[in-house]
């Protein structure tokens, strides 16, 4: 991956990119999610997409604060982000995080932030359709892969097809879990649960979900969200299956398949 | 004739009592906050037709959906028959529509009979499902006691109604075949033309007339009992599913309700020069930050609570509930309704102790009502903290109820008014406030881009 320019650097040259890549906190700081960030950036670069990041001018979208109930904090973060995005006259945003995706798409317009927001799985599918990105190699051909619908891409924003179309492009053998699409079970991280201990119960939600994934007999679990990625990986680890079953983001699968 | 007089008195009493009850429900729903109805009405009508009338969301699971449809359609169509019953009852006629409608009357009643038979089968299956099969969602802790009884009671009522219809029609069929006076020929009804002779064949005309009247009165009285039972029962959904689907929010699911007061305050903080002077922004009423009681929820949430039929599809899909946490979205809706009923009873008592000079509650309401309790006496913190905001409950509800909205309002109250909430969230809030990121890190945000 080559270094990605920031919006500020491009603005200094009087340039504006085709699309802004919104990285998000997980994609920026979490070790595992950083790998997804780099994989996606590498795909964008190989497809010749003209894109930039905000770099240190990016803040949390405010999703966890708002869902925890902390509206003050949400408003502070959101208004600051809207100010930055509007300053650069951003038109189109792509992000690999469904929580950022949802907040940017559905919650910023009322605060004066109107952008075309796409999720990275949608963007990658479009690149494939346009022929800017090609899937060759076929290292996943016939391999059993199961797909986990994240709540905020699936149920909340109704996107079930783009990620599955990507798996189809990989020629993978998609096996669905018992609960999928509109009934997909949450990984347990949403609503700011990522930052707190579970309430008392019989089981962790991510373990329940990992068990469903393991039941399919798939060797790869595909995800589209950095939080799901962590939760399901931890769930698979809790079942001591981390050596047999890998959890990947779709961008990583496309990249590892040898997309050029 | 004494019958029409008795009928008119009974009818006026039943409707009068029902009117008082439904008026109370309307009053209770309007205890909530005003919320404008936004979005095109064409989309609302579409929702009502597809989801309430067409039961679109029920068909996610088609076995209960089919049986529910039998009961529902039978219920709807029986109301056509009720028009005749009302006219007959008040005027002393017998089957007043039979002659003018002719063959269509035979068809209509036959259709109702077939549906009633299907509804009977469905009712038996539902009773078995609830009491013998132990479907987990019918046996969660919140279903203990009255809710469980309530569910069975209406099914028993349904059976009574069907017994009424078939005694009435069956006896009539036999009387017609005997050429009894006053029982004009209606043509053979699909079910009672064979069920009547099978059950009542060989009885004398006098007995048959008593059976016919018994069936007729049973039908009327069960319908009037239903009407008055609905307001205290989960079965209110048969009426409220229609307004609830019509008024359901059309905003994107992922959009939490904005809080304009906080938006303005933060905007003023970030840009003090652009802020309106303090005198201009003086609000007359104190803004509501989240909800601790039914008064602070939107009237739509309160309408939803009355609409909930406690089917538990939400709870069966809730990841927290599935993994043994206390949270049950259905219980949230039931708690809101129970709290509303408590407040309603206290308001109606007009006892001055519920309207103290200086309310103790942190979020007062326009009535000045304060009984020292609120929704948190019904819903524990543990419940609202367990929610992942995954929207599974919202997706699952067949009548477009949104339990998540209520959970989030309670969370807002906890954080914004009480400054409490899970202590685990403090580092998150601190990090967001100080470094604008969800984790406090020593490396810069774009360290990965080197």
Interface residues (C-beta under 8 A of the other chain):
Chain A: X3 X4 X6 X23 X25 X26 X27 X28 X29 X30 X34 X37 X38 X41 X53 X55 X56 X58 X59 X60 X62 X64 X65 X66 X67 X68 X69 X70 X71 X72 X73 X75 X76 X77 X79 X80 X83 X102 X103 X105 X106 X107 X110 X111 X151 X152 X155 X156 X157 X182 X183 X185 X186 X188 X189 X190 X191 X192 X193 X194 X195 X196 X197 X198 X199 X200 X201 X202 X203 X204 X205 X207 X208 X209
Chain B: X60 X252 X253 X254 X255 X256 X258 X259 X262 X263 X265 X266 X267 X269 X270 X289 X290 X317 X319 X320 X322 X323 X324 X325 X326 X327 X382 X385 X386 X387 X388 X389 X390 X391 X392 X394 X395 X408 X411 X412 X413 X414 X415 X416 X421 X422 X424 X425 X427 X428 X429 X432 X433 X436 X437 X438 X439 X441 X443 X444 X445 X446 X447 X448 X449 X450
